[in-house]
Amino acid sequence: MMVNGKWTGRYQPVQGVDEQGGFVRERSQFRHWVGEDEAFPLASGRYHLYVAMICPWACRTLMVRGLLGLEDVISVSRVKPALSEQGWAFGDTPPFIDPYLGARHLHQLYSHSDAAYTGRATVPVLWDKERRCIVNNESADIVRVLNGVFRPLGTEKFDLYPEFLRGEIDCLNERYYHTLNNGVYRAGFATTQVAYEEAYRDVFEALDELEARLSTQPYVLGEQVTETDVRLFVTLVRFDLAYYSLFKCNLRRIADYPALSAYLRRLYALPGVADTVEPEAIKAGYYSIESLNPTGIVPLGPETLPFLG
């Protein structure tokens, strides 16, 4: 946690709780939009993404970058998968170095961008190399920026937010964010039985609903890959690796859902997507959360992953 631009205390994964002991996520504070904010004009090579391969929110942006063929337009750095006492940390060798400030921890990018910043230092971060500051740290915004103003600069022709589907995409995004994307975190970080059970039920109701939907069509909204598929993929691909066991979402695995497993394999085979999934990094990151796994032991399994077949 940062207070007035300074890191204080040890890293804590729980940002806040509600009256029932349920997990509450902090809102992102850097919300500038490339191409719509005069300070941040559209330009190939000017912007940089900081990501963690453990993090589904960060890997949303990485996946969209890959799907749209923006690898030569927006560069990328990673933080190390295991969380340190000061949160996300850089290393000494690529891809775990910070090439612009030489920072040792991600929170240094936040204090450099705002000397009075108070809040969490999270990934993803969209960075302006020229102004040397954070543009945006909200994954949903960054995904829209990439698919919006940056898409014409890419080599692939996907449109993940087509105008004729925007109403349905927005509706499903909101629904599955609460029940599934954030639902697994609500289960994993619940501090009461009531809050845990509510989140657990939400997660499996969402998975059952998706299994039925995807048994008759290849993607959530039919024949076309959309932003909703990206948002679901990054959660589903981590489910059997971490959420099933560490987050106590253990009614069923994704491997137990035939349609969801086939859906993951279809998405995994799309351009650039496989490069955004590192199972060992995902496990190393989640199992480094001391409050959930005080021994730090990382499981060797699972042996079979639904997105690999």
C-alpha positions in Angstrom: 0.0 0.0 0.0 1.2 3.5 -0.8 0.5 6.6 1.3 1.4 10.0 -0.1 3.8 8.5 -2.6 5.6 6.2 -0.1 5.3 2.4 0.3 4.1 1.5 3.8 3.9 -1.9 5.6 3.9 -5.3 3.9 2.0 -6.3 0.9 -1.6 -7.3 1.7 -3.9 -8.9 -1.0 -7.2 -7.8 0.6 -8.0 -4.2 -0.3 -11.1 -3.9 1.8 -14.1 -5.8 3.1 -17.8 -5.1 3.2 -20.2 -5.6 6.2 -20.5 -9.4 5.4 -16.8 -9.9 5.2 -16.7 -9.9 1.4 -13.8 -8.8 -0.7 -13.9 -5.3 -2.1 -11.6 -4.3 -4.9 -10.1 -0.8 -5.0 -10.8 1.4 -8.1 -8.1 2.3 -10.5 -7.0 6.0 -10.3 -5.0 6.6 -13.6 -7.7 6.8 -16.3 -6.3 8.8 -19.3 -7.2 7.6 -22.8 -4.6 7.6 -25.6 -6.0 9.5 -28.6 -8.7 11.1 -26.6 -6.5 13.0 -24.2 -4.4 15.6 -25.9 -1.5 14.9 -23.5 -1.3 11.3 -24.9 -1.5 11.2 -28.7 -1.7 8.0 -30.7 1.8 7.0 -31.8 3.4 3.6 -32.6 6.3 2.8 -30.3 5.5 5.5 -27.7 3.7 3.3 -25.2 4.7 0.4 -23.0 2.8 -2.2 -21.0 3.9 -3.5 -17.6 2.2 -6.8 -16.9 2.4 -9.8 -14.5 1.9 -13.3 -16.1 0.0 -14.4 -13.0 -2.5 -11.6 -13.2 -5.7 -12.1 -15.3 -6.4 -8.3 -15.5 -2.9 -7.7 -16.9 -3.1 -10.6 -19.3 -6.4 -9.2 -20.7 -4.3 -6.4 -22.2 -1.5 -8.8 -23.3 -4.1 -11.0 -25.0 -5.7 -8.2 -26.9 -2.2 -6.9 -27.9 -1.5 -10.4 -29.3 -4.9 -10.9 -31.0 -4.6 -7.5 -32.8 -1.0 -8.0 -33.8 0.3 -5.0 -31.8 3.5 -6.5 -30.7 5.6 -4.0 -32.7 3.5 -1.1 -31.7 3.4 -1.5 -27.9 6.4 -2.9 -26.0 6.1 -5.0 -22.8 7.9 -5.6 -19.5 7.0 -8.1 -16.8 7.2 -8.0 -13.1 8.3 -11.2 -11.4 5.4 -13.6 -10.7 5.9 -14.0 -7.0 4.8 -11.1 -4.9 7.4 -9.4 -2.6 6.9 -7.6 0.7 6.5 -4.4 -1.5 4.2 -6.0 -4.0 5.2 -6.5 -7.6 8.9 -6.5 -8.1 11.3 -6.3 -11.0 14.4 -8.5 -11.5 17.9 -8.1 -12.9 17.4 -9.7 -16.3 14.9 -9.3 -19.2 11.9 -9.6 -19.3 11.8 -8.7 -15.6 13.7 -5.3 -15.8 12.2 -1.9 -15.9 13.8 -0.3 -19.0 12.6 3.3 -18.3 13.1 4.2 -14.7 15.3 1.3 -13.6 12.7 0.7 -10.8 13.1 -2.2 -8.4 9.4 -2.3 -7.5 6.3 -1.3 -9.5 5.2 1.1 -6.9 8.1 3.4 -7.9 6.4 4.0 -11.3 3.3 5.2 -9.3 5.2 7.6 -7.1 7.2 8.9 -10.1 3.9 9.6 -11.9 2.2 11.1 -8.8 4.3 12.1 -5.8 1.2 12.1 -3.6 -0.3 8.9 -4.8 -2.2 6.9 -2.2 -3.5 3.4 -3.0 -2.3 0.1 -4.5 0.4 -0.3 -7.1 -1.3 -2.7 -9.6 -0.8 -4.2 -13.0 -1.4 -3.6 -15.9 0.2 -0.2 -16.3 0.1 1.6 -19.7 3.2 3.8 -19.6 4.1 6.8 -21.8 7.8 6.6 -22.7 8.0 10.2 -23.8 6.3 11.8 -20.8 7.6 9.1 -18.4 4.4 8.6 -16.6 1.4 6.3 -16.2 -1.3 6.8 -18.7 -3.8 4.2 -17.4 -3.9 1.4 -14.9 -7.4 0.1 -15.5 -7.4 -3.1 -17.6 -10.9 -2.5 -19.0 -9.9 0.9 -20.3 -6.6 -0.4 -21.7 -8.4 -3.1 -23.6 -10.8 -0.6 -25.1 -7.9 1.7 -26.1 -6.0 -1.1 -27.8 -9.1 -2.3 -29.7 -10.1 1.3 -30.5 -7.4 3.8 -31.6 -4.5 1.2 -31.7 -6.3 -1.5 -33.8 -5.6 0.1 -37.2 -1.9 -0.1 -36.4 -2.0 -3.9 -35.8 -1.5 -6.8 -38.2 -4.6 -8.8 -37.4 -8.2 -7.9 -38.3 -10.2 -8.7 -35.1 -12.7 -6.2 -33.8 -13.4 -7.2 -30.2 -15.9 -4.5 -29.6 -18.1 -4.2 -32.8 -20.7 -1.6 -32.6 -23.6 -4.0 -33.3 -22.7 -6.2 -30.3 -21.7 -3.5 -27.8 -24.9 -3.6 -25.7 -24.6 -7.4 -25.3 -20.9 -7.2 -24.6 -21.3 -4.6 -21.9 -24.2 -6.5 -20.2 -22.3 -9.8 -20.2 -19.0 -8.2 -19.1 -20.8 -6.7 -16.1 -22.5 -10.0 -15.2 -19.5 -12.2 -15.5 -17.2 -9.7 -13.8 -19.3 -9.9 -10.6 -20.0 -13.6 -10.7 -16.9 -15.1 -12.2 -13.9 -12.8 -12.9 -14.1 -11.1 -9.5 -16.2 -13.9 -8.1 -13.2 -16.2 -7.7 -11.5 -13.5 -5.7 -14.6 -12.9 -3.6 -14.4 -16.6 -2.7 -10.7 -16.7 -2.2 -10.4 -13.6 -0.1 -13.7 -13.9 1.8 -13.3 -13.4 5.6 -16.6 -15.0 6.6 -18.4 -18.2 5.7 -21.4 -16.3 4.4 -19.4 -14.2 2.0 -17.5 -17.2 0.8 -20.6 -19.3 0.1 -22.3 -16.5 -1.8 -19.3 -16.0 -4.0 -18.9 -19.8 -4.5 -22.4 -20.2 -5.7 -22.0 -17.2 -8.1 -18.9 -18.8 -9.6 -20.5 -22.1 -10.4 -23.8 -20.7 -11.5 -21.8 -18.6 -14.0 -19.8 -21.7 -15.1 -22.9 -23.8 -15.6 -24.5 -21.0 -17.6 -21.5 -20.7 -19.8 -21.2 -24.4 -20.3 -24.8 -24.5 -21.7 -24.2 -21.4 -23.9 -21.0 -22.8 -25.4 -22.4 -26.2 -26.1 -24.2 -24.7 -29.1 -21.8 -22.0 -30.3 -18.0 -21.4 -30.5 -17.9 -18.1 -28.7 -20.0 -16.4 -26.0 -21.8 -14.2 -28.6 -21.8 -16.7 -31.4 -19.3 -16.9 -34.3 -17.3 -13.8 -33.4 -14.5 -13.5 -30.8 -15.3 -10.5 -28.6 -13.9 -8.6 -25.6 -16.2 -10.8 -23.4 -14.3 -13.9 -24.6 -11.0 -12.3 -23.6 -12.2 -11.4 -20.2 -13.5 -14.9 -19.6 -10.5 -16.7 -21.0 -8.0 -15.1 -18.6 -10.1 -16.3 -15.6 -10.9 -19.8 -17.0 -7.3 -20.5 -17.9 -6.3 -19.9 -14.3 -9.1 -21.9 -12.7 -7.7 -25.4 -12.5 -4.2 -24.0 -11.7 -5.2 -21.8 -8.8 -8.8 -21.0 -8.1 -10.0 -24.6 -7.7 -7.6 -25.3 -4.8 -6.2 -22.0 -3.4 -9.4 -20.0 -3.7 -11.6 -23.0 -2.5 -13.7 -23.0 -5.7 -13.6 -26.8 -5.7 -17.0 -28.0 -6.8 -15.8 -28.8 -10.3 -12.7 -28.1 -12.4 -12.9 -26.5 -15.9 -11.6 -29.9 -17.1 -14.9 -31.3 -16.0 -16.9 -29.1 -18.4 -16.6 -30.4 -21.9 -17.8 -27.3 -23.7 -15.7 -24.9 -21.6 -12.7 -27.0 -22.1 -13.2 -27.0 -25.9 -13.8 -23.2 -25.7 -10.5 -22.7 -24.0 -8.7 -24.7 -26.6 -10.2 -22.6 -29.4 -9.2 -19.4 -27.8 -5.7 -20.7 -26.9 -5.1 -21.5 -30.6 -5.8 -17.9 -31.8 -2.9 -15.7 -32.9 -0.8 -14.5 -30.0 -2.9 -16.1 -27.2 -0.6 -19.0 -26.2 2.2 -16.5 -25.4 0.0 -14.9 -22.7 -0.3 -18.1 -20.7 2.5 -19.4 -18.4 1.1 -22.1 -16.1 4.2 -22.2 -13.8 4.3 -18.4 -13.4 0.5 -18.5 -12.6 1.1 -21.1 -9.9 4.2 -19.4 -8.5 2.4 -16.1 -8.3 -0.8 -17.2 -6.6 0.9 -19.6 -4.2 3.2 -16.7 -3.1 0.2 -15.0 -1.4 1.3 -15.5 2.2 -2.1 -15.0 3.7 -3.5 -17.9 1.7 -0.5 -20.1 1.6 1.8 -19.4 4.5 4.2 -22.3 3.7 4.9 -21.0 0.2 4.7 -24.5 -1.2 3.8 -24.5 -4.9 1.8 -27.6 -6.2 3.3 -29.7 -8.9 -0.1 -30.4 -10.6 -2.5 -30.4 -12.2 -1.2 -32.9 -14.8 -3.9 -32.1 -17.4 -4.9 -28.6 -18.4 -8.1 -28.1 -20.3 -6.7 -25.4 -22.7 -3.9 -27.9 -23.8 -6.2 -30.8 -24.5 
